[in-house]
Amino acid sequence: MVMHLPIKVHLSTNHQSLFMQHKLLFPSRSTNCPDSRCLTRFLSQFTGEKLGQSEKTELDAHFENLLSRADSTKNWTEKILRQTEVLLQPNPSARIEEFLYEKLDRKIPSRITNGELLGQYMIDAASEFGPGTPYGTTLIKVGEAQRRLGAADRDFIQSSMINFLTPLRNFLEGDWKTIAKERRLLENRRLDLDACKARLKKAKAAEAKAACEGEATPDFQETRPRNYVLSASASALWSEEVTKAEQELRSAQTEFDRQAEVTRLLLEGISSTHTNHLRCLHEFVEAQATYYAQCYQYTLDLQKLLGSSNREMFPSAFVGNTDTPAPPSGGSPAAATIPVIPSLVGPCNPTPSSVGFTEVIPPSSGTRKARVLYDYDAADSSELELHADELITVYSLPGMDSDWLMGEKGNKKGKVPVTYLELLN
């Protein structure tokens, strides 16, 4: 009775690593190949290339450029997608929640924005403090503005998700997966081709050696086992092996060329992907510009509303006060100090309300040049219309609200808000 003992094959650490790479890269070839020797030859080619012992068919420069461009597109698309998600939703927990809902193919629940939540808190606080009180009234006005800002933020996020993030995600989860699949198949075809080349090369070398040495026994480790006729010469057997190796090589070359053409067409489609992403990028910028324009308009309206409320609630609180609110972002610290001419008590000193603006004579001292920071539309004939970046002359009048200055440009005069100016000298 013959006993068959199991044979253990010990692979070095390097070979084990290469074998695991092969299992990951080429699972179909490892499991579906009907011929174990085909798998052995395939794995031998892959391992030989990694160790620098086997020749490798190189792709042309244009194809390599297409591969590099595709990889770069995929990598940068992933980074842009992830960072845009961080921009739109800074809360990592909320991002993880949205990711899970998306993977489970469930609708993402509506989430209130931070601005809307802040506005609701302010309105609720005003209800408790008393909506008729000055503080309560201001809380309601600011709260409503914050809610509008939050709604604008929500619209911006939704628009960006639909017009920008979704196309990027579709590329990564659709087109790129198709490209990656065809690239793996092309790599399989290339390994087949190179294995056939190596087999043909060995068969030709053995045929030449047999022709020189005469009769020789075939090396069954280098060729497939066949029903050889012992009386046939080794040279004839090697000639038959060369013929079959050439047939396999032609078949492998045809398969490789066909797969290379399919992969090339997909890689050239990256240009269309760039065009589509360019259009999506324009739409993202348009949505962002609309969002920031809305934010600016809402805050500007709120600023004007609070300014008029201050004058109504505190009609004399700012008379003779040299402290002014901080200028908007980009303003100069010099705007915090406004020259005020001391008021003289007596009937001969008219107030600004009793004298027309065209009759007001600028004081000999205290005039300054100022640069306009933002456009300002005059509310009535007593105010001066302003345009951004223009230079005007400003000065203060006795008893004038410290939030305002008298401004002159050309032959026009009128009140101008301090927060719209940057005082230069």
FENWOZI-V159605 format. One line per field, one symbol per residue. phi: phi as a letter, one per 20 degrees, with the letter a starting at -180 (. if undefined). burial: # if it has 24 or more other C-alpha atoms within 12 Angstrom, else .. A space follows every 10 residues. Layout:
# FENWOZI-V159605
phi->???
burial->???
This chain:
# FENWOZI-V159605
phi->.eddefdede dfgfffffff fffffcffff ddffdfffff ffffffffff emdcfcfeef ffffffffff ffffffffff ffffffffcf ffffffffff fffelcffff cfffffffff fffffffffo fefgffffgf ffffffffff ffffffffff ffecffffff ffedgfffff ffffffffff fgffffffff ffffffffff feenfbefef fecffcefef ffffffffff ffffffffff ffffffffff ffffffffff ffffffffff ffffffffff ffffffffff ffffffffff ffecfcfdfm eeecffffgn fegfffddfc egedeqfeef egfecfffef efffcnfbeb dfecfceffb feddfccgme dcdcaddgme gffcceccbm ddcrfcfffe ccfec
burial->.......... .......##. .#...#..## .......### ########.. ...####... .....##..# ..##..#... ##.##..##. .......... .......... ..####.### .##..#.... ....#.#### ########## ########## #.######## ##..##..## .######### ########## ####.##... .......#.. .###...... ...####### ##..##.##. .##..#..## ..##.##.## ..##..#..# #..#..##.. #..##..### .###.##... .......### ##.##.##.. #..####### #......... .#....#..# .#....#### ####.#.... .#####.... ########## ########.. ..######## ###..
